[in-house]
Amino acid sequence: MRFLFGSFVKRAALSVILVAFFMSFQVFAQSANWMNLDTVKAGKFDTGKMWTFEYPPMDYFSQAYNFEPDEAWFEHVRMSALRFANYCSASFVSADGLVMTNHHCARQSVTQVTKEGEDLNASGFIAQTLQDERPVPGLYVDQLVLFQDVTDEVIDEINKGTTDEERAKFENDVISKIEEREAAATGLEVAITPLYNGGKYSLYGYKRYTDVRLVLAPEDQLGFFGGDPDNFTYPRFNLDCSFFRVYDEDGNPLKTENFFKWSENGAAVGEPVFVVGNPGNTDRLNTVAQLEYARDIQYPRTLSLLTSLSDMYKEMLKKDPSRRLELQDMIFSFDNSVKAYGGILDGLRDPVLMQRKKDFEKTFRAAVEADPEMKAKYSNLWDKIADSRKQLGEISNKNFALSMNRLSTPQYFFIADEVIAIAENLKLPESERDDLYVGEELNNTLATLFPEDFDAEMNKALLENKINALYMYLGADDPLVKKFTGGKQGKEAVEYVLSNSKITNLEDVKDLLKEGPDEVLKGDDPFIYFMMNSKDRAAEYSKKVNEIVEVESAYSQQLGVAVFEIYGTSIPPDATFTLRLADGVVEGFPYNGTYAQPYTTFYGLYDRYYGQGKEFPWSLPQRWTPPPADFDLATPFNFVSTNDIIGGNSGSPVINKNAEIVGLAFDGNIQSLPGNFIFRTEENRTVSVHSSGMYEAIDKVYKLKRLSAELKAGKITK
């Protein structure tokens, strides 16, 4: 937009007006060059709205929504909600064990139940009868049936420590002791979770259901319509839902009294709605020093790794399109992570948002120092944490470079480590060797060095990534890097390493071992040399990092106590992948100089489809083109609300005051990405699938009448 004014005075005057306007609504530009940062203050809900069920904000709900839920409401909502495996949320939506979650949470399960000759990710899965519902191996859902405050027992034990190291050790020991005790007493899956960085400790007991069967999963192109370009954006047009069913020990659909009934009409604009789910992790209570470390070191490093892995898999798919089924889930996962981490990093680099965090810390610190007793106990914690982050910054990149995680490390390094173990054992008399390296077991060990599905092309690409990381974080002059790569970089380094190694195939490994264990251990094979000469160094870095983190955890725990002493439950704790209730209202938001309406419809889906030339990722499956004659295109499809969500909330039900399903959360807008460390009520939006849209698609497009009838009735109908 171009402003045309006749004088500088007029422009200056307008600037003052605009600044005042935007400040009053806490809407901040990415650049703060035009703003006095000293005027920026923390927002009321910067720490979010992820309320725990043990500390619900009853007064706030009453004031904000004229809503006063009783204990029975909270228990029903808690017992109706589920944790979907260890990565998503879900809920019961019928008395017969029907479970709803996101399509993107179900992708792995759909792949697992795909039979030979099928491509269920492309075609979707529809179980026409109960007998057609397919068991998903290893899948489970957890229901939170028990929670209790164990703060006093944990903190009493922590306080017995006289040093920060002792406090950290005592914390781990007492948590393990309580978990073992309560698991034995209850028979539940038990875990103790620190809240407020350890200001409070809650014990959660979960009932685990392990017979979970797939009922309905839409096609990928509906579940993830618009692909990565539309991810974290709005307006959206995604049928990001899937349905499963829990079965009991007798192999019958589970009977449950606690489930969310279905709202056919959804929620109106301005109506209060609640997201019930398990947000994974946030850092909203972190100190400024911790956030600056994340901004300058942690997130740039993570983003670089994820981007390189995404590019690698895309290049592999480009070279060999037949691997689509194998690679598409990984590409989706990495692209999603790249966008998410990139958004967080952009937020951390926004001086206005960081100033809001600084203002919160300033206010909090002032409150601590105003109380003599609290000042004596807590006032030096910020400086201690800042010092630990400085120490961490000096070695964490080096530790990262030498770490060997399975996600990003080529298998050659692990093979080399095993070959070293074989050689070291061969130097010993058979009676002193590990069982894996004696007689026939040695042959079995050798036979398993290279897995049947060993992918040389993928490992070659991973090796290039690893070499790039070594150069980036250890430096070109590092003796180990020089020796390993022959002083070469990039693809030249990869070719040098592979051409000089004898552990790239099993036969060469066997030939190498025939030369004798001393030749193996003293030789110049690049991978073996690297593993033997990096092990002590890597262990030293890892030990130091763990020591710093352990001690800092003790500082954070003490600071968490101070947070709770001053603020109590008026602010929620950081997300911990435990059950939370997030309030909000259905509401659009300013967007690209206009206004993003609260709802989209199926009309918009087809407009997007035709407007993008029917091309992927905006193409539609065959059963959707054309839509059925009785399909109501005006039905609300997706919608936005002001609820607070983060990764882990995927699959969370969105309910109204009557605990009825009005939607299914699946994403946030691009403005919500900094939500890892700050929640902005003015811009953050949760994106959900509308209950009416899901019902219309199930009933009219997929024609799964038994499922639409079950949702409407709340139970299986004849």
Beta strands, then each sheet from edge to edge (+ up, - down):
strand 1: 51-52
strand 2: 81-84
strand 3: 88-92
strand 4: 98-101
strand 5: 125-126
strand 6: 134-135
strand 7: 141-149
strand 8: 189-195
strand 9: 200-209
strand 10: 212-217
strand 11: 242-246
strand 12: 261-262
strand 13: 272-277
strand 14: 580-585
strand 15: 589-591
strand 16: 594-596
strand 17: 599-601
strand 18: 636-641
strand 19: 653-655
strand 20: 660-668
strand 21: 686-690
sheet 1: 1+ 14- 13+ 19- 20+ 12+
sheet 2: 1+ 14- 13+ 19- 20+ 21- 18+ 17-
sheet 3: 5+ 10- 11+ 4- 3+ 2- 7+ 9- 8+
sheet 4: 5+ 10- 6+
sheet 5: 15+ 16-
end
